[in-house]
Amino acid sequence: MECRENCGACCIALSISSEIPGMPDGKPAGTKCIHLSDDYRCEIYDTRGKPKVCTDFTAEPDFCGTTQEEAMKILFSLSE
């Protein structure tokens, strides 16, 4: 599965405990990553600066569903 355009659910719903450029303490679940652009694309995805959790995340129907709303529900349920 390719990342869905205008989604970015993984960059909002997931918590990141490691340092992110510009976010030294990572980010809590539900907080938009500062590197998520207005069109919901990761601005650091193709750089060495992205956290391991982002590198390891693979867009799959089990996590991403069929819409951004569904993806947010699924990903939030995993963080509970």
DSSP file (Angstrom, degrees, kcal/mol; ACC not computed):
  #  RESIDUE AA STRUCTURE BP1 BP2  ACC     N-H-->O    O-->H-N    N-H-->O    O-->H-N    TCO  KAPPA ALPHA  PHI   PSI    X-CA   Y-CA   Z-CA
    1    1 A M              0   0    0      0, 0.0     2,-0.2     0, 0.0    58,-0.2   0.000 360.0 360.0 360.0 134.6    0.0    0.0    0.0
    2    2 A E        -     0   0    0      1,-0.1     2,-0.0    56,-0.1     3,-0.0  -0.619 360.0 -88.3 -86.4 152.9    1.2    3.5   -0.8
    3    3 A C        -     0   0    0     -2,-0.2     2,-0.3     1,-0.1    -1,-0.1  -0.385  47.3-115.9 -59.3 138.8    0.7    6.3    1.6
    4    4 A R    >   -     0   0    0      1,-0.1     3,-0.9    -3,-0.1     4,-0.4  -0.611  31.4-110.2 -78.5 134.6   -2.7    8.0    1.0
    5    5 A E  T 3  S+     0   0    0     -2,-0.3    35,-0.1     1,-0.2    -1,-0.1  -0.325  98.6  14.6 -62.4 146.7   -2.4   11.6   -0.2
    6    6 A N  T 3  S+     0   0    0     33,-0.7    -1,-0.2     1,-0.1    34,-0.2   0.838 102.0 103.8  57.6  38.3   -3.7   14.2    2.3
    7    7 A C    <   +     0   0    0     -3,-0.9    -2,-0.1    33,-0.5    34,-0.1   0.726  30.4 161.6-109.0 -80.7   -3.7   11.7    5.2
    8    8 A G    >   +     0   0    0     -4,-0.4     3,-1.0    32,-0.3     4,-0.5   0.634  25.1 140.9  68.0  14.0   -0.7   12.1    7.6
    9    9 A A  T >>  +     0   0    0      1,-0.3     4,-3.3     2,-0.2     3,-1.4   0.879  68.7  54.5 -57.2 -39.2   -2.5   10.1   10.3
   10   10 A C  H 3> S+     0   0    0      1,-0.3     4,-0.7     2,-0.2    -1,-0.3   0.791 104.8  54.8 -66.3 -26.0    0.7    8.4   11.4
   11   11 A C  H <4 S+     0   0    0     -3,-1.0    22,-1.9     2,-0.1    -1,-0.3   0.485 120.8  30.5 -84.8  -3.5    2.3   11.8   11.9
   12   12 A I  H <4 S+     0   0    0     -3,-1.4    18,-1.9    -4,-0.5    19,-0.5   0.719 121.3  42.9-114.9 -52.1   -0.5   12.9   14.2
   13   13 A A  H  < S+     0   0    0     -4,-3.3    -3,-0.2    16,-0.2    -2,-0.1   0.863  97.1  78.9 -72.8 -38.7   -1.8    9.8   16.0
   14   14 A L  S  < S-     0   0    0     -4,-0.7     2,-0.3    -5,-0.5    17,-0.2  -0.416  73.8-132.7 -75.7 144.6    1.5    8.0   16.9
   15   15 A S        -     0   0    0     14,-0.1     2,-0.5    -2,-0.1    14,-0.1  -0.702  14.3-155.9 -88.6 149.9    3.6    9.0   19.8
   16   16 A I  B     -A   27   0A   0     11,-3.0    11,-2.3    -2,-0.3     4,-0.1  -0.972  11.9-176.9-128.1 115.1    7.3    9.3   19.1
   17   17 A S        +     0   0    0     -2,-0.5     2,-0.1     9,-0.2    -1,-0.1   0.663  61.5  77.9 -88.1 -16.4    9.6    9.0   22.2
   18   18 A S  S    S-     0   0    0      1,-0.1     9,-0.1     9,-0.1    -2,-0.1  -0.462  95.5 -80.8 -90.3 165.8   12.9    9.7   20.4
   19   19 A E        -     0   0    0     -2,-0.1    -1,-0.1     6,-0.1     6,-0.1  -0.347  40.6-166.3 -64.4 141.3   14.2   13.1   19.4
   20   20 A I  B >   -B   23   0B   0      3,-2.1     3,-3.4     6,-0.1     6,-0.2  -0.973  41.3 -88.8-122.6 141.1   12.9   14.6   16.2
   21   21 A P  T 3  S+     0   0    0      0, 0.0    13,-0.1     0, 0.0    14,-0.0  -0.306 120.1   9.9 -50.4 123.3   14.7   17.6   14.6
   22   22 A G  T 3  S+     0   0    0     12,-0.0    -3,-0.0    13,-0.0     0, 0.0   0.319 123.0  72.8  86.0  -8.1   13.0   20.6   16.3
   23   23 A M  B X   +B   20   0B   0     -3,-3.4     3,-2.3     1,-0.1    -3,-2.1  -0.673  57.7 176.6-134.6  77.4   11.2   18.4   18.8
   24   24 A P  T 3  S+     0   0    0      0, 0.0     3,-0.1     0, 0.0    -1,-0.1   0.720  81.5  46.5 -61.7 -22.3   14.0   17.2   21.2
   25   25 A D  T 3  S-     0   0    0      1,-0.4    -6,-0.1    -6,-0.1     2,-0.1   0.235 108.8-126.0-101.7  13.7   11.5   15.3   23.5
   26   26 A G    <   -     0   0    0     -3,-2.3    -1,-0.4    -6,-0.2    -9,-0.2  -0.474  36.8 -77.5  75.3-151.3    9.7   13.6   20.6
   27   27 A K  B     -A   16   0A   0    -11,-2.3   -11,-3.0    -2,-0.1     2,-0.1  -0.995  32.2-120.2-150.3 144.6    5.9   14.1   20.5
   28   28 A P    >   -     0   0    0      0, 0.0     3,-1.8     0, 0.0   -14,-0.0  -0.427  47.2 -83.0 -79.2 160.0    2.9   12.6   22.3
   29   29 A A  T 3  S+     0   0    0      1,-0.2   -16,-0.2    -2,-0.1   -15,-0.2  -0.353 117.6  29.3 -58.0 138.4    0.1   10.8   20.5
   30   30 A G  T 3  S+     0   0    0    -18,-1.9     2,-0.5     1,-0.3    -1,-0.2   0.349  92.8 113.7  91.0  -6.2   -2.4   13.2   19.0
   31   31 A T  S <  S-     0   0    0     -3,-1.8    -1,-0.3   -19,-0.5     2,-0.2  -0.864  70.4-120.6-100.4 129.9    0.1   16.0   18.5
   32   32 A K        -     0   0    0     -2,-0.5   -20,-0.2    -3,-0.1     2,-0.1  -0.496  28.9-117.5 -68.2 129.9    0.9   16.9   14.9
   33   33 A C    >   -     0   0    0    -22,-1.9     3,-1.8    -2,-0.2    -1,-0.1  -0.435  17.5-127.7 -64.1 140.6    4.6   16.5   14.1
   34   34 A I  T 3  S+     0   0    0      1,-0.3    -1,-0.1    -2,-0.1    -2,-0.1   0.658 107.8  60.6 -67.0 -13.4    6.1   19.9   13.2
   35   35 A H  T 3  S+     0   0    0    -24,-0.1     8,-3.1     2,-0.1     2,-0.7   0.343  76.3 105.5 -96.6   6.4    7.4   18.3   10.0
   36   36 A L  B <   -C   42   0C   0     -3,-1.8     6,-0.2     6,-0.2     4,-0.1  -0.794  67.4-141.8 -87.2 116.9    4.0   17.4    8.6
   37   37 A S    >   -     0   0    0      4,-2.9     3,-2.1    -2,-0.7    -2,-0.1  -0.143  26.5 -97.4 -75.3 171.7    3.3   19.9    5.9
   38   38 A D  T 3  S+     0   0    0      1,-0.3    -1,-0.1     2,-0.1    -2,-0.0   0.747 127.3  53.1 -61.4 -24.5   -0.1   21.6    5.1
   39   39 A D  T 3  S-     0   0    0      2,-0.1   -33,-0.7   -31,-0.0    -1,-0.3   0.137 122.9-107.5 -98.1  20.4   -0.7   19.0    2.4
   40   40 A Y  S <  S+     0   0    0     -3,-2.1   -33,-0.5     1,-0.2     2,-0.4   0.843  74.7 134.0  61.1  41.0    0.0   16.2    5.0
   41   41 A R        -     0   0    0    -35,-0.1    -4,-2.9   -34,-0.1     2,-0.5  -0.936  61.0-112.7-117.2 144.6    3.4   15.1    3.7
   42   42 A C  B     -C   36   0C   0     -2,-0.4     3,-0.5    -6,-0.2     4,-0.2  -0.625  19.5-159.4 -77.1 124.7    6.4   14.5    5.8
   43   43 A E  S    S+     0   0    0     -8,-3.1    -1,-0.1    -2,-0.5    -7,-0.1   0.611  91.5  38.0 -80.5 -11.9    9.1   17.1    5.1
   44   44 A I  S >  S+     0   0    0     -9,-0.2     3,-2.1     1,-0.1     6,-0.4   0.280  79.8 110.7-119.0  10.5   11.9   14.9    6.6
   45   45 A Y  T 3  S+     0   0    0     -3,-0.5    -2,-0.1     1,-0.3    -1,-0.1   0.858  82.6  45.1 -56.8 -38.9   10.8   11.5    5.3
   46   46 A D  T 3  S+     0   0    0     -4,-0.2    -1,-0.3    -3,-0.1     2,-0.3   0.124 102.8  86.1 -94.0  22.0   13.7   11.2    2.9
   47   47 A T  S X  S-     0   0    0     -3,-2.1     3,-0.9     1,-0.1    -3,-0.1  -0.743  84.3-118.2-116.7 167.2   16.3   12.4    5.3
   48   48 A R  T 3  S+     0   0    0     -2,-0.3    -3,-0.1     1,-0.2    -1,-0.1   0.591 103.8  76.3 -75.4 -10.6   18.5   10.8    7.9
   49   49 A G  T 3   +     0   0    0     -5,-0.2    -1,-0.2     2,-0.0    -4,-0.1   0.590  67.7 105.3 -79.7 -10.4   16.8   13.0   10.6
   50   50 A K  S <  S-     0   0    0     -3,-0.9   -30,-0.1    -6,-0.4   -31,-0.1  -0.446  78.2-105.2 -75.1 146.1   13.6   11.1   10.7
   51   51 A P    >>  -     0   0    0      0, 0.0     4,-1.8     0, 0.0     3,-0.7  -0.231  24.1-114.3 -67.5 157.2   13.0    8.9   13.8
   52   52 A K  H 3> S+     0   0    0      1,-0.2     4,-2.9     2,-0.2     5,-0.2   0.864 115.2  61.3 -59.0 -38.5   13.3    5.1   13.6
   53   53 A V  H 3> S+     0   0    0      1,-0.2     4,-1.1     2,-0.2    -1,-0.2   0.863 106.3  47.1 -59.3 -34.3    9.6    4.7   14.4
   54   54 A C  H <4 S+     0   0    0     -3,-0.7    -1,-0.2     2,-0.2    -2,-0.2   0.890 111.9  49.5 -72.9 -40.1    8.8    6.6   11.2
   55   55 A T  H  < S+     0   0    0     -4,-1.8    -2,-0.2     1,-0.2    -1,-0.2   0.893 113.8  46.7 -63.2 -39.8   11.3    4.5    9.2
   56   56 A D  H  < S+     0   0    0     -4,-2.9     2,-0.3    -5,-0.2    -1,-0.2   0.690  89.5  99.7 -79.1 -19.6    9.8    1.3   10.5
   57   57 A F     <  -     0   0    0     -4,-1.1     2,-0.5    -5,-0.2   -47,-0.0  -0.518  54.6-167.2 -73.2 130.9    6.2    2.3   10.0
   58   58 A T        -     0   0    0     -2,-0.3     2,-0.5   -56,-0.0     5,-0.1  -0.978  25.6-119.4-120.0 127.6    4.7    0.8    6.8
   59   59 A A        +     0   0    0     -2,-0.5     3,-0.0   -58,-0.2   -56,-0.0  -0.518  48.9 160.1 -65.4 116.3    1.4    2.0    5.4
   60   60 A E    >>  -     0   0    0     -2,-0.5     4,-3.3     1,-0.1     3,-1.6  -0.979  52.8-115.0-138.2 148.9   -0.9   -1.1    5.5
   61   61 A P  H 3> S+     0   0    0      0, 0.0     4,-2.2     0, 0.0    -1,-0.1   0.838 114.1  62.6 -53.7 -34.6   -4.6   -1.4    5.3
   62   62 A D  H 34 S+     0   0    0      1,-0.2    -3,-0.1     2,-0.2     0, 0.0   0.810 119.5  25.3 -61.7 -28.6   -4.6   -2.9    8.9
   63   63 A F  H <4 S+     0   0    0     -3,-1.6    12,-0.3    -5,-0.1    -1,-0.2   0.763 130.8  38.5-100.8 -34.8   -3.2    0.4   10.2
   64   64 A C  H  < S-     0   0    0     -4,-3.3     7,-0.5     1,-0.2     3,-0.4   0.578  80.9-169.0-100.7 -12.5   -4.4    2.9    7.6
   65   65 A G     <  -     0   0    0     -4,-2.2    -1,-0.2    -5,-0.4    -2,-0.1  -0.203  51.5 -62.8  56.6-146.9   -7.9    1.7    6.8
   66   66 A T  S    S+     0   0    0      1,-0.1     2,-0.3   -62,-0.0    -1,-0.2   0.493 115.0  31.4-115.8  -7.5   -9.5    3.4    3.8
   67   67 A T  S  > S-     0   0    0     -3,-0.4     4,-2.4     1,-0.1     5,-0.1  -0.928  81.4-109.0-142.5 166.0   -9.7    7.0    4.9
   68   68 A Q  H  > S+     0   0    0     -2,-0.3     4,-2.6     2,-0.2     5,-0.2   0.912 119.7  53.9 -62.3 -41.5   -7.7    9.4    7.1
   69   69 A E  H  > S+     0   0    0      1,-0.2     4,-2.0     2,-0.2    -1,-0.2   0.918 110.0  46.2 -60.2 -43.8  -10.5    9.3    9.7
   70   70 A E  H  > S+     0   0    0      1,-0.2     4,-2.5     2,-0.2    -1,-0.2   0.911 111.3  52.6 -65.1 -42.3  -10.4    5.5    9.8
   71   71 A A  H  X S+     0   0    0     -4,-2.4     4,-2.9    -7,-0.5     5,-0.3   0.907 107.6  51.8 -60.1 -42.5   -6.6    5.6   10.1
   72   72 A M  H  X S+     0   0    0     -4,-2.6     4,-2.5     1,-0.2     5,-0.2   0.924 110.8  47.9 -61.3 -44.1   -6.8    8.0   13.0
   73   73 A K  H  X S+     0   0    0     -4,-2.0     4,-2.0     2,-0.2    -2,-0.2   0.930 114.7  45.4 -62.2 -46.1   -9.2    5.7   14.8
   74   74 A I  H  X S+     0   0    0     -4,-2.5     4,-1.4     2,-0.2    -2,-0.2   0.948 115.6  45.2 -63.5 -49.5   -7.1    2.6   14.2
   75   75 A L  H  X S+     0   0    0     -4,-2.9     4,-0.9   -12,-0.3    -2,-0.2   0.883 112.7  50.5 -66.9 -38.4   -3.8    4.3   15.2
   76   76 A F  H >< S+     0   0    0     -4,-2.5     3,-0.6    -5,-0.3     4,-0.5   0.885 107.0  55.4 -64.2 -37.2   -5.2    5.9   18.3
   77   77 A S  H >< S+     0   0    0     -4,-2.0     3,-0.6     1,-0.2    -1,-0.2   0.820 104.4  54.7 -66.1 -28.7   -6.6    2.5   19.4
   78   78 A L  H 3< S+     0   0    0     -4,-1.4    -1,-0.2     1,-0.2    -2,-0.2   0.754 104.8  53.5 -73.3 -24.4   -3.2    1.0   19.2
   79   79 A S  T <<        0   0    0     -4,-0.9    -1,-0.2    -3,-0.6    -2,-0.2   0.498 360.0 360.0 -90.7  -2.7   -1.7    3.7   21.5
   80   80 A E    <         0   0    0     -3,-0.6    -1,-0.2    -4,-0.5    -2,-0.1   0.474 360.0 360.0 -80.9 360.0   -4.2    3.1   24.3
